[in-house]
């Protein structure tokens, strides 16, 4: 219970009240519900190479709120806050974070009334400048068949392309792909990309008779 200007007011959980000096207290206002984060998922890891990653933080939108309060810090207690901002959207995008471990939370506001924050979530950001490795079993320099199998293995790659065509990477990193050859000179280009966006290439010239 709260007593102000001789008036007794019972304040229920998740309600707030404004009390100004020498005035009667206003009616209690229900605070917005805690925000439900969507992504990045808890303990998510984001990789980058040279350019700092663009990370979008998402949460479920709520009705009857005027804005959201987004906070990101170096510590779980939010003593070292790096970002504290307000937005009308149910998301916030940052591209200023480099390697480290960060904590983020969101609360909803209805004018001056701010609800409880969501439970802090963790995001880890790792810088990786090492390109993925490629091991390829190329055809011989001269062939007579119209097509041959290109096989091999990649390490730390999440995408693989052979002559710009996406190729499935099997568990363990192995791959197989049937490649067609025209008569004359053919160029085979293998491209592997890792989580941080690092790219590695291997190529070979094959002549079909």
KAKA-V243302 format. One record per pair of residues at least 12 apart in sequence whose ideal C-beta (glycine too) atoms are under 10 Angstrom apart, sorted by the first residue. I is the first residue (numbers start at 1). J is the second residue. D is the distance in whole Angstrom. If there is no record, write none. Layout:
I_J_D + I_J_D
This chain:
2_17_7 + 2_19_8 + 2_25_7 + 2_28_9 + 3_25_9 + 4_17_8 + 4_19_5 + 4_20_9 + 4_21_10 + 4_23_9 + 4_24_7 + 4_25_5 + 4_26_10 + 5_19_8 + 5_20_10 + 5_21_9 + 5_22_8 + 5_23_7 + 5_24_5 + 5_25_7 + 6_24_9 + 7_19_10 + 7_24_6 + 7_25_6 + 8_25_10 + 9_24_10 + 9_25_6 + 9_26_10 + 9_27_9 + 9_28_7 + 10_28_8 + 11_25_10 + 11_28_6 + 12_28_7 + 12_30_8 + 13_30_10 + 13_31_9 + 14_28_10 + 14_30_6 + 14_31_5 + 14_32_9 + 14_33_8 + 14_34_9 + 14_115_7 + 14_116_8 + 15_27_10 + 15_28_4 + 15_29_7 + 15_30_5 + 15_31_6 + 15_113_9 + 16_28_7 + 16_29_6 + 16_30_8 + 16_31_6 + 16_110_10 + 16_112_9 + 16_113_5 + 16_114_8 + 16_115_9 + 17_29_7 + 17_113_9 + 18_112_7 + 18_113_9 + 28_113_10 + 29_110_7 + 29_111_8 + 29_112_9 + 29_113_5 + 30_64_9 + 30_110_8 + 30_113_8 + 30_115_9 + 31_107_9 + 31_108_8 + 31_109_9 + 31_110_7 + 31_113_5 + 31_114_7 + 31_115_4 + 31_116_7 + 32_62_6 + 32_63_9 + 32_64_8 + 32_65_5 + 32_66_9 + 32_68_9 + 32_107_8 + 32_108_4 + 32_109_7 + 32_110_5 + 32_113_7 + 32_114_7 + 32_115_4 + 32_116_9 + 33_60_10 + 33_62_7 + 33_63_10 + 33_64_10 + 33_65_9 + 33_107_10 + 33_108_7 + 33_115_6 + 33_116_8 + 34_62_10 + 34_105_10 + 34_106_9 + 34_107_7 + 34_108_8 + 34_115_6 + 34_116_5 + 34_117_7 + 34_118_6 + 34_119_8 + 35_59_5 + 35_60_7 + 35_61_9 + 35_62_7 + 35_65_9 + 35_68_7 + 35_69_9 + 35_70_9 + 35_90_8 + 35_105_8 + 35_106_4 + 35_107_6 + 35_108_5 + 35_115_8 + 35_116_9 + 35_117_7 + 35_118_5 + 35_119_10 + 36_59_6 + 36_60_4 + 36_61_10 + 36_62_9 + 36_90_10 + 36_106_9 + 36_118_7 + 36_119_10 + 37_57_8 + 37_58_7 + 37_59_5 + 37_60_8 + 37_104_8 + 37_105_8 + 37_106_7 + 37_118_5 + 37_119_8 + 37_120_9 + 37_121_6 + 38_57_9 + 38_58_4 + 38_59_6 + 38_60_6 + 38_61_10 + 38_90_8 + 38_91_9 + 39_55_10 + 39_56_8 + 39_57_7 + 39_58_5 + 39_59_9 + 39_91_9 + 39_121_9 + 39_123_10 + 40_55_7 + 40_56_8 + 40_57_7 + 40_58_8 + 40_104_9 + 40_121_7 + 40_122_9 + 40_123_5 + 40_124_10 + 41_121_8 + 41_122_10 + 41_123_9 + 42_119_9 + 42_120_10 + 42_121_5 + 42_122_6 + 42_123_9 + 43_101_9 + 43_121_8 + 43_122_5 + 43_123_8 + 43_124_7 + 44_121_8 + 44_122_8 + 44_123_5 + 44_124_7 + 44_125_9 + 45_101_10 + 45_122_10 + 45_123_8 + 45_124_5 + 45_125_8 + 45_126_6 + 45_195_8 + 46_97_8 + 46_99_10 + 46_102_10 + 46_123_7 + 46_124_7 + 46_125_5 + 46_126_7 + 46_195_9 + 46_196_9 + 47_99_10 + 47_124_10 + 47_125_8 + 47_126_5 + 47_127_8 + 47_128_5 + 47_158_10 + 47_194_8 + 47_195_4 + 47_196_4 + 47_197_8 + 47_198_9 + 48_95_10 + 48_97_9 + 48_98_8 + 48_99_8 + 48_125_7 + 48_126_8 + 48_127_6 + 48_128_7 + 48_129_9 + 48_195_9 + 48_196_5 + 48_197_7 + 48_198_10 + 49_127_7 + 49_128_6 + 49_129_5 + 49_130_9 + 49_131_9 + 49_194_8 + 49_195_10 + 49_196_4 + 49_197_5 + 49_198_5 + 49_199_9 + 50_127_8 + 50_129_7 + 50_196_9 + 50_197_9 + 50_198_9 + 51_95_8 + 51_196_10 + 51_197_8 + 52_94_9 + 52_95_5 + 52_96_6 + 52_97_6 + 52_98_6 + 52_99_10 + 52_125_8 + 52_127_9 + 53_94_9 + 53_95_7 + 53_96_10 + 53_97_7 + 53_98_9 + 53_125_7 + 53_126_10 + 53_127_9 + 53_196_9 + 53_197_9 + 54_93_6 + 54_94_8 + 54_95_4 + 54_96_10 + 54_97_10 + 55_72_10 + 55_92_9 + 55_93_7 + 55_94_6 + 55_95_7 + 55_96_10 + 55_97_7 + 55_102_9 + 55_104_10 + 55_123_7 + 55_125_8 + 56_91_6 + 56_92_7 + 56_93_5 + 56_94_8 + 56_95_10 + 57_70_7 + 57_72_8 + 57_83_10 + 57_87_10 + 57_90_10 + 57_91_6 + 57_92_5 + 57_93_7 + 57_94_7 + 57_104_6 + 57_105_10 + 57_106_8 + 57_121_9 + 57_123_8 + 58_89_10 + 58_90_7 + 58_91_5 + 58_92_9 + 58_93_10 + 58_106_10 + 59_89_10 + 59_90_5 + 59_91_7 + 59_92_9 + 59_104_10 + 59_105_10 + 59_106_5 + 59_107_10 + 59_108_9 + 59_118_7 + 59_121_10 + 60_90_7 + 60_106_10 + 60_108_10 + 60_118_10 + 61_89_8 + 61_90_4 + 61_91_9 + 61_108_9 + 62_90_8 + 62_108_5 + 62_110_9 + 62_115_9 + 63_108_10 + 64_108_9 + 64_110_6 + 65_88_9 + 65_90_10 + 65_107_10 + 65_108_4 + 65_109_6 + 65_110_5 + 65_111_9 + 65_113_9 + 65_114_10 + 65_115_8 + 66_86_9 + 66_88_8 + 66_108_9 + 66_109_6 + 66_110_6 + 66_111_6 + 66_112_9 + 66_113_9 + 67_85_10 + 67_86_5 + 67_87_6 + 67_88_5 + 67_89_9 + 67_107_10 + 67_108_8 + 67_109_5 + 67_110_9 + 67_111_9 + 67_114_9 + 68_85_9 + 68_86_7 + 68_87_5 + 68_88_8 + 68_89_8 + 68_90_7 + 68_91_9 + 68_92_8 + 68_106_6 + 68_107_7 + 68_108_6 + 68_109_7 + 68_114_10 + 68_115_10 + 69_84_7 + 69_85_8 + 69_86_6 + 69_87_8 + 69_105_9 + 69_106_7 + 69_107_5 + 69_108_8 + 69_109_6 + 69_114_6 + 69_115_9 + 69_117_8 + 70_83_7 + 70_84_8 + 70_85_6 + 70_86_8 + 70_87_6 + 70_89_10 + 70_91_9 + 70_92_5 + 70_94_9 + 70_104_7 + 70_105_8 + 70_106_5 + 70_107_9 + 70_117_10 + 71_83_7 + 71_84_5 + 71_85_8 + 71_92_10 + 71_103_9 + 71_104_7 + 71_105_6 + 71_106_8 + 71_107_8 + 71_117_7 + 71_118_10 + 71_120_9 + 72_84_8 + 72_85_9 + 72_92_9 + 72_94_7 + 72_96_10 + 72_97_8 + 72_102_6 + 72_103_7 + 72_104_4 + 72_105_8 + 72_106_10 + 72_120_10 + 72_121_10 + 72_123_9 + 73_102_7 + 73_103_5 + 73_104_8 + 73_105_9 + 73_120_8 + 74_100_7 + 74_101_8 + 74_102_7 + 74_103_8 + 75_101_9 + 75_102_9 + 75_103_7 + 75_120_10 + 76_101_10 + 76_103_5 + 76_105_10 + 76_120_6 + 76_122_8 + 77_103_9 + 77_120_9 + 78_103_7 + 78_104_9 + 78_105_7 + 78_117_9 + 78_120_7 + 80_103_10 + 81_103_10 + 82_94_9 + 82_96_8 + 82_97_8 + 82_100_10 + 82_102_7 + 82_103_10 + 82_104_10 + 83_96_8 + 83_97_9 + 83_102_9 + 83_104_8 + 86_109_7 + 86_114_10 + 87_106_9 + 90_106_9 + 90_108_10 + 91_106_10 + 92_104_9 + 92_106_8 + 97_123_8 + 97_125_5 + 98_125_7 + 98_126_10 + 98_127_7 + 99_124_9 + 99_125_6 + 99_126_6 + 99_127_5 + 99_128_10 + 100_123_9 + 100_124_8 + 100_125_6 + 100_126_9 + 100_127_10 + 101_122_7 + 101_123_8 + 101_124_5 + 101_125_8 + 101_126_10 + 102_120_10 + 102_121_9 + 102_122_7 + 102_123_5 + 102_124_8 + 102_125_7 + 103_120_4 + 103_121_7 + 103_122_6 + 103_123_8 + 104_117_10 + 104_118_9 + 104_120_7 + 104_121_6 + 104_122_8 + 104_123_7 + 105_117_4 + 105_118_5 + 105_119_7 + 105_120_5 + 105_121_7 + 106_118_5 + 106_120_10 + 106_121_9 + 126_195_9 + 126_196_8 + 127_196_7 + 128_156_8 + 128_194_7 + 128_195_7 + 128_196_4 + 128_197_9 + 128_198_7 + 129_196_7 + 129_198_7 + 130_155_10 + 130_156_8 + 130_194_8 + 130_196_9 + 130_198_7 + 130_200_9 + 131_155_10 + 131_156_8 + 131_157_9 + 131_192_8 + 131_193_9 + 131_194_7 + 131_196_9 + 131_197_10 + 131_198_4 + 131_199_6 + 131_200_4 + 131_201_9 + 132_154_6 + 132_155_6 + 132_156_4 + 132_157_4 + 132_158_8 + 132_159_9 + 132_160_9 + 132_169_10 + 132_173_9 + 132_191_10 + 132_192_4 + 132_193_7 + 132_194_4 + 132_195_9 + 132_196_10 + 132_198_7 + 132_199_8 + 132_200_5 + 133_153_8 + 133_154_7 + 133_155_4 + 133_156_7 + 133_157_8 + 133_173_9 + 133_192_8 + 133_194_10 + 133_200_7 + 133_202_10 + 134_152_7 + 134_153_8 + 134_154_5 + 134_155_8 + 134_157_8 + 134_160_8 + 134_173_10 + 134_175_10 + 134_190_6 + 134_191_9 + 134_192_5 + 134_200_6 + 134_201_8 + 134_202_5 + 135_151_10 + 135_152_5 + 135_153_5 + 135_154_7 + 135_155_8 + 135_173_9 + 135_174_9 + 135_190_10 + 135_202_9 + 136_150_7 + 136_151_8 + 136_152_4 + 136_153_8 + 136_154_9 + 136_162_9 + 136_175_9 + 136_188_8 + 136_190_6 + 136_192_10 + 136_202_5 + 136_203_9 + 136_204_8 + 137_149_8 + 137_150_7 + 137_151_5 + 137_152_5 + 137_153_9 + 137_176_9 + 138_150_7 + 138_151_10 + 138_152_8 + 138_188_7 + 138_190_9 + 138_202_8 + 138_203_9 + 138_204_5 + 138_205_10 + 138_206_7 + 139_179_8 + 139_181_8 + 139_186_9 + 139_188_8 + 139_204_8 + 139_206_5 + 139_208_9 + 140_204_10 + 140_206_8 + 140_207_10 + 141_204_8 + 141_205_7 + 141_206_6 + 141_207_7 + 142_206_7 + 142_207_5 + 142_208_8 + 142_209_6 + 143_181_6 + 143_186_9 + 143_206_6 + 143_207_8 + 143_208_5 + 143_209_7 + 144_181_9 + 144_183_10 + 144_208_7 + 144_209_5 + 145_180_10 + 145_181_7 + 145_208_8 + 145_209_10 + 146_180_6 + 146_181_6 + 146_182_9 + 146_183_9 + 146_208_8 + 147_178_5 + 147_179_6 + 147_180_5 + 147_181_6 + 147_208_10 + 148_177_10 + 148_178_7 + 148_179_6 + 148_180_9 + 148_181_7 + 148_188_10 + 148_206_8 + 148_208_9 + 149_176_6 + 149_177_7 + 149_178_6 + 149_179_8 + 150_162_6 + 150_163_9 + 150_167_8 + 150_175_8 + 150_176_7 + 150_177_5 + 150_178_8 + 150_179_5 + 150_188_7 + 150_190_8 + 150_204_10 + 151_174_7 + 151_175_7 + 151_176_5 + 151_177_7 + 151_178_10 + 152_167_10 + 152_173_9 + 152_174_7 + 152_175_6 + 152_176_8 + 152_177_9 + 152_190_8 + 152_192_10 + 152_202_9 + 153_169_9 + 153_170_9 + 153_172_8 + 153_173_5 + 153_174_5 + 153_175_7 + 154_167_10 + 154_169_6 + 154_170_10 + 154_172_10 + 154_173_5 + 154_174_8 + 154_175_7 + 154_190_9 + 154_192_5 + 154_193_10 + 154_194_9 + 154_200_8 + 155_172_10 + 155_173_6 + 155_192_9 + 155_194_9 + 155_200_10 + 156_173_8 + 156_192_8 + 156_193_10 + 156_194_5 + 156_195_8 + 156_196_9 + 156_198_9 + 156_200_10 + 157_169_6 + 157_173_7 + 157_175_9 + 157_191_9 + 157_192_4 + 157_193_6 + 157_194_6 + 157_195_9 + 157_198_9 + 157_199_9 + 157_200_8 + 158_192_9 + 158_193_6 + 158_194_6 + 158_195_6 + 158_196_10 + 158_197_10 + 159_191_8 + 159_192_7 + 159_193_4 + 159_194_8 + 159_195_10 + 159_197_10 + 159_199_9 + 160_173_9 + 160_175_6 + 160_177_9 + 160_190_7 + 160_191_7 + 160_192_5 + 160_193_8 + 161_177_10 + 161_189_8 + 161_190_7 + 161_191_4 + 161_192_8 + 161_193_8 + 161_199_10 + 161_201_10 + 162_175_8 + 162_177_5 + 162_178_10 + 162_179_6 + 162_188_7 + 162_189_7 + 162_190_6 + 162_191_8 + 163_177_9 + 163_179_7 + 163_180_10 + 163_186_9 + 163_187_8 + 163_188_7 + 163_189_6 + 163_190_9 + 163_191_9 + 163_203_10 + 164_189_8 + 164_191_8 + 165_177_8 + 165_179_9 + 166_191_10 + 167_179_10 + 167_190_9 + 167_191_10 + 167_192_10 + 169_192_9 + 173_192_10 + 175_190_9 + 175_192_9 + 177_190_9 + 179_206_9 + 180_208_10 + 181_206_7 + 181_207_9 + 181_208_4 + 182_208_7 + 183_207_9 + 183_208_5 + 183_209_7 + 184_207_7 + 184_208_7 + 184_209_9 + 185_205_6 + 185_206_8 + 185_207_5 + 185_208_8 + 186_204_9 + 186_205_7 + 186_206_5 + 186_207_7 + 186_208_6 + 187_203_6 + 187_204_8 + 187_205_6 + 187_206_8 + 188_202_8 + 188_203_6 + 188_204_5 + 188_205_8 + 188_206_6 + 189_201_6 + 189_202_8 + 189_203_5 + 189_204_9 + 190_202_5 + 190_203_7 + 190_204_9 + 191_203_9
